[in-house]
Amino acid sequence: MAEFDLIEIIKQLTRQNRPDVRIGIGDDAAVVCVPPDCELVICSDTLVSGVHFPVNTDPADIGWKSLAVNLSDLAAMGATPAWATLAMTLPVADSGFVERFAKGFAELAAAWEVDLVGGDTTRGPLSITVTAHGFVPAGQAIQRSGATVGDAVYVTGTLGDAAAGLRILQSASALGAESGAHERFVVTRLNRPQARIGAGTALRELASACIDISDGLLADLGHVASSSAVGIEIGEDCLPQSTALAECFDAETRTGLQMWGGDDYELAFTIAEANVEVMREAMERQGCRVSRIGRVIDEPGVHVLDHNGRRRPTTSKGWDHFK
């Protein structure tokens, strides 16, 4: 199968037809219209086989995740998604892989009305790069640098599930029919993360800083602390966990997965006490669970308190591609 045949498969399966797309797939570049009084928010992520997803991952899950990780970045900025581009590097021109990939991608794209407007295909080791574009009202993008001493620290959803799913897959070649519901739940959390778009837009003008949890909670909170020139203190016992995580691993393992495991794509944010009640009401309307896990302090770094209120050593630095 030729390159342009693969492109046509992707084009047909991901068609959304947003009215703000003037020229989409098929020209040298896309032409789109940004709404008045809005700013354009742009992010890009690459997924590499064997690094960001196990080599035997369903192509539909790869398609979903390649878009989801970018939508999560938009969510952390308080942006509403609009368009995406896709660059695929494939070992061979496998139409079956591309069809399943495109269907997974399109399923999530349709849920958030995202148009695929262009990209590229080439031959090489399997990797996927998506660039996503979204809108935010002018001046309302949430940054990492706004945390203030005295702010509360919250996270959406539950932590450690995706890392638990990866741990389970690493211990078995695949989930068999005998696998339980809890194992399947955490593996799904790894393969099909849910971008918190609604939560992110609700945090505009409420959160002082925000980041999505991709490289591990402590690592990502470290980015907020560094960017804001503050410190963050969290309670080990405050980290929200799913029933599935509790059933799959012992307490010590769970805590490690929650603090250092990545790929949850939940939002971690700081917020002034005066805004907490309004935020909680907004999150309830979104159907999004939020949990208070700590506070912003003036001592640099990220510090973890154990169940006795004592600081525990934290040696792991989270995921780093070059270490």
Residue pairs with C-beta under 8 A, 6 or more apart in sequence:
1 93
1 94
1 95
2 93
3 93
3 121
5 93
5 95
6 88
6 90
6 93
6 95
6 98
6 121
7 25
7 121
9 95
9 98
9 99
9 102
10 25
10 86
10 88
10 98
10 102
10 116
10 119
11 25
11 26
11 116
13 99
13 102
13 103
13 105
13 106
14 102
14 105
14 106
14 109
14 116
16 109
16 110
16 113
16 114
16 115
16 116
17 115
18 82
18 83
18 113
18 115
20 32
20 33
20 34
20 35
20 82
21 30
21 31
21 32
21 83
21 115
21 117
22 31
22 32
22 33
23 29
23 30
23 31
24 30
24 115
24 116
24 117
24 118
25 116
25 117
25 118
25 119
27 118
29 118
30 83
30 85
30 117
30 118
32 82
32 83
32 117
32 133
34 40
34 135
35 135
37 137
37 138
38 135
38 136
38 137
38 138
39 135
39 136
39 137
39 138
39 139
39 141
40 133
40 134
40 135
41 74
41 77
41 79
41 133
41 134
41 135
41 136
41 141
42 131
42 132
42 133
43 70
43 73
43 74
43 77
43 131
43 132
44 70
44 129
44 130
44 131
44 132
45 66
45 69
45 70
45 73
45 129
45 130
46 52
46 127
46 128
46 129
47 53
47 62
47 65
47 66
47 69
47 127
47 128
47 129
48 125
48 126
48 127
49 55
49 125
49 126
49 127
51 321
52 65
53 61
53 62
53 65
53 191
54 166
54 169
54 170
56 173
56 174
57 191
58 100
58 104
58 191
59 96
59 97
59 98
59 100
59 101
59 104
60 100
60 101
60 103
60 104
60 107
61 104
61 191
61 192
62 101
62 104
62 128
63 100
63 101
63 102
63 103
63 104
63 105
63 106
63 107
63 108
64 104
64 105
64 107
64 108
64 191
64 192
65 104
65 191
65 192
65 193
66 86
66 105
66 128
66 130
67 84
67 105
67 108
67 109
67 114
67 130
67 132
68 108
68 192
68 193
68 194
68 195
68 265
69 130
69 193
69 214
69 265
70 84
70 130
70 131
70 132
71 81
71 108
71 112
71 114
71 132
71 195
71 197
72 193
72 195
72 196
72 212
72 214
72 265
72 267
73 132
73 212
74 80
74 81
74 132
74 134
74 195
74 197
74 200
75 195
75 196
75 197
75 199
75 200
75 201
75 212
75 267
76 142
76 200
76 210
76 211
76 212
76 267
77 134
77 136
77 141
77 142
77 143
77 200
77 210
78 136
78 140
78 141
78 142
78 200
78 201
78 203
78 204
78 207
78 210
79 134
79 135
79 136
79 141
79 200
79 201
80 134
80 135
80 136
80 197
80 201
81 112
81 113
81 114
81 132
81 133
81 134
81 197
82 113
82 114
82 115
82 133
82 134
82 135
83 114
83 115
83 116
83 117
83 132
83 133
84 109
84 114
84 115
84 116
84 117
84 130
84 131
84 132
84 133
85 116
85 117
85 118
85 119
85 130
85 131
86 105
86 116
86 118
86 119
86 120
86 128
86 129
86 130
87 119
87 120
87 121
87 122
87 128
87 129
87 130
88 98
88 101
88 119
88 120
88 121
88 122
88 127
88 128
88 129
89 121
89 122
89 123
89 124
89 125
89 126
89 127
89 128
90 97
90 98
90 121
90 122
90 123
90 124
90 126
91 123
91 124
91 125
91 126
92 123
93 123
101 128
105 116
108 114
109 115
109 116
112 195
112 197
114 132
136 204
137 204
140 204
140 205
142 200
142 203
142 204
142 207
142 209
142 210
142 269
143 209
143 210
143 227
144 209
144 210
144 211
144 223
144 224
144 227
144 228
145 209
145 227
145 228
146 207
146 208
146 209
146 228
146 270
147 208
147 209
147 224
147 225
147 227
147 228
147 230
147 232
147 270
147 296
148 208
148 228
148 230
148 270
148 272
148 296
149 230
149 296
149 297
149 298
150 272
150 273
150 295
150 296
151 208
151 209
151 270
151 271
151 272
151 273
151 295
151 296
152 270
152 271
152 272
152 273
152 276
152 292
152 294
152 295
152 296
153 221
153 232
153 234
153 268
153 269
153 270
153 292
153 293
153 294
153 295
153 296
154 268
154 269
154 270
154 271
154 279
154 290
154 291
154 292
154 293
155 213
155 217
155 239
155 240
155 266
155 267
155 268
155 269
155 290
155 291
155 293
156 196
156 199
156 266
156 267
156 283
156 288
156 289
156 290
157 194
157 196
157 240
157 264
157 266
157 288
157 289
158 240
158 241
158 242
158 245
158 264
158 266
158 289
159 213
159 217
159 239
159 240
159 241
159 257
159 258
159 259
159 261
159 264
159 266
160 239
160 241
160 245
160 254
160 257
160 258
160 261
160 264
161 185
161 186
161 189
161 190
161 242
161 244
161 245
161 264
162 186
162 189
162 190
162 193
162 261
162 262
162 263
162 264
162 265
163 190
163 257
163 258
163 260
163 261
163 262
163 263
163 264
164 186
164 189
164 244
164 245
164 248
164 249
164 254
164 257
164 261
165 183
165 186
165 187
165 188
165 189
165 190
165 191
166 190
166 261
166 263
167 249
167 257
168 175
168 183
168 186
168 187
168 248
169 175
169 187
169 190
175 183
175 184
175 187
180 247
181 244
182 243
182 244
182 245
182 247
182 248
183 244
183 248
185 242
185 244
186 242
186 244
186 245
186 248
189 264
190 263
193 263
193 264
193 265
194 265
195 265
196 212
196 265
196 266
196 267
196 288
198 286
198 287
198 288
199 267
199 283
199 286
199 288
199 290
200 210
200 267
202 279
202 282
202 283
202 285
202 286
202 288
203 210
203 267
203 269
203 271
203 279
203 282
206 271
206 275
206 278
206 279
206 282
207 269
207 270
207 271
207 275
207 279
208 269
208 270
208 271
208 272
209 224
209 227
209 228
209 269
209 270
210 224
210 267
210 268
210 269
210 270
211 220
211 221
211 223
211 224
211 267
211 268
211 269
212 220
212 265
212 266
212 267
212 268
213 220
213 262
213 264
213 265
213 266
213 267
213 268
214 220
214 262
214 263
214 264
214 265
214 319
215 262
215 318
215 319
215 320
216 259
216 260
216 261
216 262
216 316
216 318
216 319
217 234
217 239
217 258
217 259
217 260
217 264
217 268
218 259
218 260
218 302
218 304
218 314
218 316
218 317
218 318
219 260
219 262
219 317
219 318
219 319
220 268
220 318
221 232
221 234
221 268
221 302
222 232
222 301
222 302
222 318
224 232
224 268
224 270
225 231
225 232
225 300
225 301
225 302
228 270
228 296
229 300
230 296
230 297
230 298
230 300
231 296
231 297
231 298
231 299
231 300
231 301
231 302
231 303
232 270
232 294
232 295
232 296
232 297
232 301
232 302
232 303
233 294
233 295
233 297
233 299
233 302
233 303
233 304
233 305
234 293
234 294
234 302
234 303
234 304
234 305
235 293
235 294
235 304
235 305
236 255
236 259
236 304
236 305
236 306
236 307
236 312
237 306
237 307
238 291
238 292
238 293
238 294
239 255
239 258
239 259
239 291
239 293
240 289
240 291
240 293
241 254
241 258
245 254
245 257
245 258
246 254
249 257
256 316
259 304
259 314
259 316
260 316
260 318
262 318
262 319
270 296
271 279
279 290
280 290
283 289
283 290
297 303
302 314
303 311
303 314
304 311
304 312
304 314
305 311
305 312
306 312
317 323
